[in-house]
Amino acid sequence: MTKVTAQMSVSLDGCYTGPRDPQAPTDMSRWMQGPEAPGFFRVTRWAVDAMAWRERQGFAGGEQSADSDIVAETFAAAGAYVMGRRMFDAGEVPWGDEPPFHAPVFVVTHRPRAVLERRGTSFTFVTEGPGRAVELARAAAGDKDVAVAGGGELLRQVLTAGLLDQLELHIAPVLLGDGQRLFDGLGLGADDGVELVPARVVESPGVTHVRYTVTGRSKLVLDDRGASGELVGR
């Protein structure tokens, strides 16, 4: 059965990149010089060092490790991808003629564009929102999963819309202090939460991989166990 999955590298204090650049550059060279890049490359260092990631990018070298196995597993499981327009704009040139996805990609955007065909990958631009993009990706994924490739804003939208089945966090042992936090701005009420069930933990020296099954929203309730009678309900 096709699942909608997402995975994100984050710091221990929940940041997936440095502070957002107010100028929102779409040129990669400008982005590299901005405030987002240092934090991003710190939390994704484990992936860049992994042999499977480097092979997928067309690079030599890398380490064969548990981290590399997880990268390979992630690519193998995905039959289609959903991503945000900002991520696509930043990656279009660096990805070149053979992007690393090797599957259909559905880009959530407000700016229409014709389908872009690359070797092994097609990019379809969806203007009807994340729900429609996930629907199209499900149809294209066959018996594989739909992977939400990012960025963080799109992942939050998919999560709060109840469309996500599985979330895997790659937690780097670093505190960035400031940056874009993955779960800020979820739009949940004070008595509302998204429940996650841990399904797998894989530890390595540079990162801890935690996979969760997303069970959906539930109301938060006060725990009055052990309270004296006069405190109950206060």
Secondary structure, 3 states (H helix, E strand, C coil): CCCEEEEEEEECCCEEECCCCCCCCCCHHHHHCCCCHHHHHHHCHHHHCEHHHHHHHCCCCCECCHHHHHHHHHHHHEEEEEEEHHHHHHHHHHHCCCCCCCCEEEEECCCCCCCEEECCEEEEEECCCHHHHHHHHHHHHCCCEEEEEECHHHHHHHHHCCCCCEEEEEEECCCCCCCEECCCCCCCCCCEEEEEEEEEEEEECCEEEEEEEEEEEEECCCCCCCCCHHHCCC
